[in-house]
């Protein structure tokens, strides 16, 4: 169940982040409502990222797979920096980090659907006699 919840969140996250460049482009063409939609989208994307991080911890604990947590932690860290760079108007950081974050999330989306998310067997430690 944790694996499917993680897949669902990654899927929603990638759909939400795909809208961000569209909203930014709408704004750059002169429609100032695009900036409002971009800001709302940033809140949605960031919230989904933090939810994904929580579910990735559950995947790590229940399924004993660390890669979902590690990859999500990197994406969420980049999104957080990008979020605050956007608020600060630091477009020199916001735009390239946004491109990298979208690419990283698309790669994570592919990985989460192509890789197995099932429990790994526990390794029993042998106690010397």
Backbone as JSON Lines, residues from 0, in Angstrom:
{"i":0,"aa":"X","n":[0.81,-1.19,0.0],"ca":[0.0,0.0,0.0],"c":[0.87,1.27,0.0]}
{"i":1,"aa":"X","n":[1.96,1.24,0.77],"ca":[2.84,2.4,0.84],"c":[3.45,2.7,-0.53]}
{"i":2,"aa":"X","n":[3.78,1.65,-1.26],"ca":[4.36,1.84,-2.6],"c":[3.39,2.51,-3.54]}
{"i":3,"aa":"X","n":[2.13,2.11,-3.47],"ca":[1.12,2.72,-4.36],"c":[0.83,4.16,-3.95]}
{"i":4,"aa":"X","n":[0.83,4.43,-2.66],"ca":[0.64,5.81,-2.2],"c":[1.8,6.69,-2.68]}
{"i":5,"aa":"X","n":[3.01,6.14,-2.63],"ca":[4.17,6.89,-3.11],"c":[4.06,7.15,-4.61]}
{"i":6,"aa":"X","n":[3.69,6.14,-5.37],"ca":[3.51,6.31,-6.82],"c":[2.46,7.38,-7.12]}
{"i":7,"aa":"X","n":[1.36,7.35,-6.39],"ca":[0.29,8.34,-6.61],"c":[0.78,9.75,-6.33]}
{"i":8,"aa":"X","n":[1.53,9.92,-5.25],"ca":[2.03,11.26,-4.92],"c":[3.06,11.74,-5.93]}
{"i":9,"aa":"X","n":[3.96,10.87,-6.35],"ca":[4.94,11.26,-7.37],"c":[4.22,11.65,-8.65]}
{"i":10,"aa":"X","n":[3.18,10.91,-9.01],"ca":[2.42,11.22,-10.23],"c":[1.73,12.57,-10.12]}
{"i":11,"aa":"X","n":[1.08,12.83,-9.0],"ca":[0.43,14.13,-8.79],"c":[1.46,15.26,-8.78]}
{"i":12,"aa":"X","n":[2.61,14.98,-8.18],"ca":[3.68,15.97,-8.08],"c":[4.2,16.34,-9.47]}
{"i":13,"aa":"X","n":[4.4,15.35,-10.32],"ca":[4.93,15.62,-11.66],"c":[3.9,16.36,-12.51]}
{"i":14,"aa":"X","n":[2.62,16.06,-12.33],"ca":[1.58,16.8,-13.07],"c":[1.56,18.26,-12.61]}
{"i":15,"aa":"X","n":[1.64,18.47,-11.31],"ca":[1.61,19.84,-10.78],"c":[2.82,20.64,-11.23]}
{"i":16,"aa":"X","n":[3.99,20.02,-11.21],"ca":[5.21,20.76,-11.57],"c":[5.25,21.06,-13.07]}
{"i":17,"aa":"X","n":[4.59,20.23,-13.86],"ca":[4.57,20.46,-15.31],"c":[3.81,21.74,-15.66]}
{"i":18,"aa":"X","n":[2.9,22.15,-14.81],"ca":[2.15,23.38,-15.06],"c":[2.94,24.64,-14.77]}
{"i":19,"aa":"X","n":[3.97,24.54,-13.96],"ca":[4.71,25.73,-13.54],"c":[5.35,26.5,-14.7]}
{"i":20,"aa":"X","n":[6.05,25.84,-15.62],"ca":[6.6,26.61,-16.74],"c":[5.51,27.2,-17.64]}
{"i":21,"aa":"X","n":[4.37,26.53,-17.71],"ca":[3.25,27.05,-18.5],"c":[2.74,28.35,-17.9]}
{"i":22,"aa":"X","n":[2.52,28.35,-16.57],"ca":[2.05,29.56,-15.9],"c":[3.07,30.69,-16.0]}
{"i":23,"aa":"X","n":[4.34,30.36,-15.89],"ca":[5.39,31.38,-16.02],"c":[5.39,31.95,-17.44]}
{"i":24,"aa":"X","n":[5.2,31.08,-18.42],"ca":[5.15,31.54,-19.81],"c":[3.96,32.43,-20.08]}
{"i":25,"aa":"X","n":[2.81,32.1,-19.47],"ca":[1.62,32.94,-19.61],"c":[1.91,34.34,-19.06]}
{"i":26,"aa":"X","n":[2.57,34.38,-17.92],"ca":[2.94,35.67,-17.32],"c":[3.9,36.44,-18.23]}
{"i":27,"aa":"X","n":[4.88,35.74,-18.76],"ca":[5.89,36.41,-19.6],"c":[5.33,36.92,-20.92]}
{"i":28,"aa":"X","n":[4.18,36.4,-21.34],"ca":[3.55,36.9,-22.56],"c":[2.69,38.12,-22.29]}
{"i":29,"aa":"X","n":[2.62,38.55,-21.01],"ca":[1.91,39.78,-20.7],"c":[0.63,39.6,-19.92]}
{"i":30,"aa":"X","n":[0.22,38.35,-19.67],"ca":[-0.98,38.11,-18.89],"c":[-0.57,38.0,-17.42]}
{"i":31,"aa":"X","n":[-0.85,39.05,-16.65],"ca":[-0.35,39.11,-15.29],"c":[-1.04,38.12,-14.34]}
{"i":32,"aa":"X","n":[-2.18,37.55,-14.76],"ca":[-2.79,36.48,-13.96],"c":[-1.9,35.24,-13.94]}
{"i":33,"aa":"X","n":[-1.05,35.1,-14.93],"ca":[-0.13,33.96,-14.97],"c":[0.78,33.91,-13.77]}
{"i":34,"aa":"X","n":[1.18,35.07,-13.26],"ca":[2.05,35.12,-12.08],"c":[1.3,34.62,-10.85]}
{"i":35,"aa":"X","n":[0.02,34.97,-10.74],"ca":[-0.79,34.48,-9.62],"c":[-0.93,32.96,-9.68]}
{"i":36,"aa":"X","n":[-1.18,32.43,-10.9],"ca":[-1.3,30.99,-11.07],"c":[0.04,30.3,-10.79]}
{"i":37,"aa":"X","n":[1.13,30.94,-11.17],"ca":[2.46,30.38,-10.91],"c":[2.72,30.33,-9.4]}
{"i":38,"aa":"X","n":[2.31,31.34,-8.67],"ca":[2.48,31.36,-7.21],"c":[1.62,30.29,-6.55]}
{"i":39,"aa":"X","n":[0.38,30.14,-6.99],"ca":[-0.49,29.09,-6.45],"c":[0.1,27.72,-6.77]}
{"i":40,"aa":"X","n":[0.57,27.57,-8.0],"ca":[1.21,26.3,-8.4],"c":[2.43,25.99,-7.55]}
{"i":41,"aa":"X","n":[3.2,27.02,-7.21],"ca":[4.39,26.81,-6.37],"c":[3.99,26.27,-5.0]}
{"i":42,"aa":"X","n":[2.9,26.81,-4.46],"ca":[2.42,26.31,-3.16],"c":[1.96,24.85,-3.26]}
{"i":43,"aa":"X","n":[1.26,24.54,-4.34],"ca":[0.78,23.17,-4.54],"c":[1.96,22.21,-4.72]}
{"i":44,"aa":"X","n":[2.9,22.58,-5.59],"ca":[4.07,21.73,-5.86],"c":[4.87,21.5,-4.58]}
{"i":45,"aa":"X","n":[5.1,22.56,-3.83],"ca":[5.88,22.43,-2.59],"c":[5.15,21.56,-1.57]}
{"i":46,"aa":"X","n":[3.86,21.74,-1.45],"ca":[3.08,20.92,-0.51],"c":[3.11,19.45,-0.91]}
{"i":47,"aa":"X","n":[2.95,19.17,-2.19],"ca":[3.02,17.79,-2.66],"c":[4.41,17.2,-2.4]}
{"i":48,"aa":"X","n":[5.44,18.02,-2.56],"ca":[6.8,17.55,-2.29],"c":[6.98,17.12,-0.85]}
{"i":49,"aa":"X","n":[6.47,17.93,0.09],"ca":[6.6,17.58,1.51],"c":[5.75,16.35,1.87]}
{"i":50,"aa":"X","n":[4.57,16.23,1.28],"ca":[3.76,15.02,1.48],"c":[4.48,13.79,0.93]}
{"i":51,"aa":"X","n":[5.09,13.96,-0.24],"ca":[5.83,12.87,-0.85],"c":[6.99,12.46,0.04]}
{"i":52,"aa":"X","n":[7.64,13.42,0.69],"ca":[8.75,13.12,1.59],"c":[8.27,12.28,2.78]}
{"i":53,"aa":"X","n":[7.11,12.61,3.32],"ca":[6.55,11.84,4.43],"c":[6.25,10.41,4.0]}
{"i":54,"aa":"X","n":[5.63,10.26,2.83],"ca":[5.31,8.91,2.35],"c":[6.6,8.15,2.01]}
{"i":55,"aa":"X","n":[7.62,8.85,1.53],"ca":[8.9,8.2,1.24],"c":[9.53,7.64,2.51]}
{"i":56,"aa":"X","n":[9.35,8.33,3.63],"ca":[9.85,7.81,4.91],"c":[9.1,6.52,5.27]}
{"i":57,"aa":"X","n":[7.8,6.51,5.04],"ca":[6.99,5.31,5.31],"c":[7.45,4.17,4.4]}
{"i":58,"aa":"X","n":[7.72,4.47,3.13],"ca":[8.23,3.44,2.2],"c":[9.55,2.89,2.72]}
{"i":59,"aa":"X","n":[10.41,3.76,3.19],"ca":[11.71,3.33,3.71],"c":[11.54,2.4,4.91]}
{"i":60,"aa":"X","n":[10.65,2.77,5.82],"ca":[10.45,1.97,7.03],"c":[9.72,0.66,6.72]}
{"i":61,"aa":"X","n":[8.66,0.73,5.96],"ca":[7.82,-0.46,5.73],"c":[8.37,-1.38,4.67]}
{"i":62,"aa":"X","n":[8.92,-0.81,3.59],"ca":[9.4,-1.64,2.47],"c":[10.91,-1.79,2.46]}
{"i":63,"aa":"X","n":[11.59,-1.12,3.39],"ca":[13.05,-1.19,3.52],"c":[13.76,-0.8,2.21]}
{"i":64,"aa":"X","n":[13.25,0.26,1.59],"ca":[13.88,0.81,0.39],"c":[14.17,2.28,0.64]}
{"i":65,"aa":"X","n":[15.45,2.64,0.61],"ca":[15.86,4.0,0.93],"c":[15.84,4.93,-0.27]}
{"i":66,"aa":"X","n":[15.97,4.4,-1.48],"ca":[16.1,5.27,-2.66],"c":[14.92,6.23,-2.84]}
{"i":67,"aa":"X","n":[13.66,5.84,-2.54],"ca":[12.59,6.82,-2.69],"c":[12.77,8.02,-1.76]}
{"i":68,"aa":"X","n":[13.22,7.77,-0.53],"ca":[13.44,8.87,0.4],"c":[14.6,9.75,-0.06]}
{"i":69,"aa":"X","n":[15.7,9.13,-0.45],"ca":[16.89,9.91,-0.84],"c":[16.61,10.77,-2.07]}
{"i":70,"aa":"X","n":[15.96,10.2,-3.07],"ca":[15.67,10.99,-4.28],"c":[14.63,12.08,-3.99]}
{"i":71,"aa":"X","n":[13.65,11.77,-3.16],"ca":[12.65,12.78,-2.8],"c":[13.27,13.9,-1.98]}
{"i":72,"aa":"X","n":[14.16,13.55,-1.07],"ca":[14.81,14.58,-0.24],"c":[15.6,15.55,-1.11]}
{"i":73,"aa":"X","n":[16.26,15.04,-2.14],"ca":[17.01,15.92,-3.05],"c":[16.07,16.82,-3.85]}
{"i":74,"aa":"X","n":[14.99,16.25,-4.36],"ca":[14.02,17.04,-5.13],"c":[13.38,18.11,-4.25]}
{"i":75,"aa":"X","n":[12.98,17.74,-3.04],"ca":[12.32,18.69,-2.13],"c":[13.3,19.79,-1.7]}
{"i":76,"aa":"X","n":[14.55,19.44,-1.48],"ca":[15.54,20.47,-1.13],"c":[15.69,21.47,-2.28]}
{"i":77,"aa":"X","n":[15.79,20.96,-3.5],"ca":[15.91,21.84,-4.67],"c":[14.66,22.7,-4.84]}
{"i":78,"aa":"X","n":[13.48,22.09,-4.64],"ca":[12.22,22.85,-4.76],"c":[12.14,23.95,-3.72]}
{"i":79,"aa":"X","n":[12.6,23.66,-2.52],"ca":[12.54,24.65,-1.45],"c":[13.45,25.83,-1.76]}
{"i":80,"aa":"X","n":[14.66,25.55,-2.2],"ca":[15.58,26.64,-2.59],"c":[14.98,27.43,-3.75]}
{"i":81,"aa":"X","n":[14.42,26.71,-4.72],"ca":[13.84,27.36,-5.88],"c":[12.64,28.22,-5.48]}
{"i":82,"aa":"X","n":[11.82,27.74,-4.57],"ca":[10.64,28.47,-4.08],"c":[11.07,29.82,-3.5]}
{"i":83,"aa":"X","n":[12.06,29.79,-2.62],"ca":[12.49,31.03,-1.98],"c":[13.27,31.93,-2.94]}
{"i":84,"aa":"X","n":[13.96,31.35,-3.91],"ca":[14.62,32.17,-4.93],"c":[13.57,32.9,-5.76]}
{"i":85,"aa":"X","n":[12.45,32.24,-6.05],"ca":[11.37,32.89,-6.78],"c":[10.74,34.02,-5.98]}
{"i":86,"aa":"X","n":[10.51,33.78,-4.7],"ca":[9.95,34.83,-3.85],"c":[10.87,36.03,-3.77]}
{"i":87,"aa":"X","n":[12.18,35.77,-3.78],"ca":[13.17,36.84,-3.68],"c":[13.44,37.52,-5.02]}
{"i":88,"aa":"X","n":[12.91,36.95,-6.1],"ca":[13.13,37.53,-7.42],"c":[14.48,37.18,-8.01]}
{"i":89,"aa":"X","n":[15.15,36.18,-7.46],"ca":[16.46,35.75,-7.95],"c":[16.27,34.8,-9.14]}
{"i":90,"aa":"X","n":[15.89,35.37,-10.28],"ca":[15.58,34.55,-11.45],"c":[16.8,33.81,-11.99]}
{"i":91,"aa":"X","n":[18.01,34.35,-11.73],"ca":[19.23,33.68,-12.17],"c":[19.36,32.3,-11.51]}
{"i":92,"aa":"X","n":[18.74,32.1,-10.35],"ca":[18.75,30.81,-9.67],"c":[17.42,30.08,-9.86]}
{"i":93,"aa":"X","n":[16.33,30.83,-9.81],"ca":[14.99,30.25,-9.87],"c":[14.74,29.49,-11.18]}
{"i":94,"aa":"X","n":[15.1,30.08,-12.29],"ca":[14.79,29.46,-13.6],"c":[15.62,28.2,-13.84]}
{"i":95,"aa":"X","n":[16.96,28.24,-13.75],"ca":[17.7,27.0,-14.01],"c":[17.42,25.9,-12.98]}
{"i":96,"aa":"X","n":[17.21,26.28,-11.73],"ca":[16.89,25.28,-10.72],"c":[15.5,24.69,-10.98]}
{"i":97,"aa":"X","n":[14.61,25.49,-11.51],"ca":[13.29,24.98,-11.89],"c":[13.38,23.94,-13.0]}
{"i":98,"aa":"X","n":[14.21,24.21,-13.99],"ca":[14.4,23.26,-15.09],"c":[14.98,21.95,-14.55]}
{"i":99,"aa":"X","n":[15.98,22.05,-13.69],"ca":[16.59,20.85,-13.12],"c":[15.62,20.08,-12.23]}
{"i":100,"aa":"X","n":[14.78,20.8,-11.5],"ca":[13.82,20.15,-10.62],"c":[12.76,19.4,-11.42]}
{"i":101,"aa":"X","n":[12.27,20.02,-12.48],"ca":[11.3,19.34,-13.34],"c":[11.92,18.07,-13.92]}
{"i":102,"aa":"X","n":[13.15,18.18,-14.42],"ca":[13.83,17.01,-15.0],"c":[14.03,15.91,-13.96]}
{"i":103,"aa":"X","n":[14.45,16.29,-12.75],"ca":[14.68,15.3,-11.7],"c":[13.38,14.6,-11.31]}
{"i":104,"aa":"X","n":[12.3,15.33,-11.26],"ca":[11.02,14.74,-10.88],"c":[10.5,13.81,-11.99]}
{"i":105,"aa":"X","n":[10.74,14.16,-13.24],"ca":[10.34,13.28,-14.34],"c":[11.13,11.97,-14.28]}
{"i":106,"aa":"X","n":[12.43,12.06,-13.99],"ca":[13.25,10.85,-13.84],"c":[12.75,10.02,-12.66]}
{"i":107,"aa":"X","n":[12.4,10.67,-11.56],"ca":[11.89,9.95,-10.4],"c":[10.55,9.29,-10.74]}
{"i":108,"aa":"X","n":[9.71,9.98,-11.49],"ca":[8.43,9.41,-11.92],"c":[8.66,8.13,-12.71]}
{"i":109,"aa":"X","n":[9.6,8.17,-13.65],"ca":[9.9,6.98,-14.45],"c":[10.43,5.85,-13.56]}
{"i":110,"aa":"X","n":[11.31,6.2,-12.64],"ca":[11.89,5.18,-11.76],"c":[10.85,4.53,-10.87]}
{"i":111,"aa":"X","n":[9.94,5.33,-10.35],"ca":[8.95,4.81,-9.41],"c":[7.96,3.87,-10.11]}
{"i":112,"aa":"X","n":[7.74,4.08,-11.39],"ca":[6.83,3.2,-12.12],"c":[7.54,2.01,-12.76]}
{"i":113,"aa":"X","n":[8.85,2.12,-12.97],"ca":[9.59,1.02,-13.59],"c":[10.21,0.07,-12.57]}
{"i":114,"aa":"X","n":[10.5,0.56,-11.38],"ca":[11.14,-0.26,-10.36],"c":[10.1,-0.89,-9.45]}
{"i":115,"aa":"X","n":[10.49,-1.99,-8.85],"ca":[9.62,-2.7,-7.92],"c":[9.59,-1.97,-6.57]}
{"i":116,"aa":"X","n":[8.41,-1.75,-6.04],"ca":[8.26,-1.17,-4.71],"c":[7.57,-2.19,-3.82]}
{"i":117,"aa":"X","n":[8.29,-3.26,-3.53],"ca":[7.76,-4.3,-2.65],"c":[8.74,-4.5,-1.51]}
{"i":118,"aa":"X","n":[8.26,-5.1,-0.42],"ca":[9.15,-5.27,0.74],"c":[10.38,-6.09,0.4]}
{"i":119,"aa":"X","n":[11.49,-5.67,0.93],"ca":[12.73,-6.44,0.78],"c":[12.84,-7.37,1.97]}
{"i":120,"aa":"X","n":[13.37,-8.58,1.74],"ca":[13.49,-9.5,2.87],"c":[14.5,-8.98,3.9]}
{"i":121,"aa":"X","n":[14.18,-9.23,5.14],"ca":[15.11,-8.85,6.21],"c":[16.27,-9.82,6.24]}
{"i":122,"aa":"X","n":[17.45,-9.26,6.49],"ca":[18.64,-10.09,6.61],"c":[18.83,-10.38,8.1]}
{"i":123,"aa":"X","n":[18.9,-11.67,8.42],"ca":[19.06,-12.05,9.82],"c":[20.54,-12.12,10.15]}
{"i":124,"aa":"X","n":[20.89,-11.47,11.22],"ca":[22.28,-11.48,11.67],"c":[22.55,-12.79,12.41]}
{"i":125,"aa":"X","n":[23.68,-13.38,12.07],"ca":[24.07,-14.61,12.76],"c":[24.9,-14.26,13.97]}
{"i":126,"aa":"X","n":[24.55,-14.88,15.08],"ca":[25.28,-14.65,16.32],"c":[26.29,-15.78,16.47]}
{"i":127,"aa":"X","n":[27.59,-15.41,16.6],"ca":[28.6,-16.48,16.75],"c":[28.41,-17.22,18.07]}
{"i":128,"aa":"X","n":[28.66,-18.54,18.02],"ca":[28.47,-19.37,19.22],"c":[29.66,-19.34,20.13]}
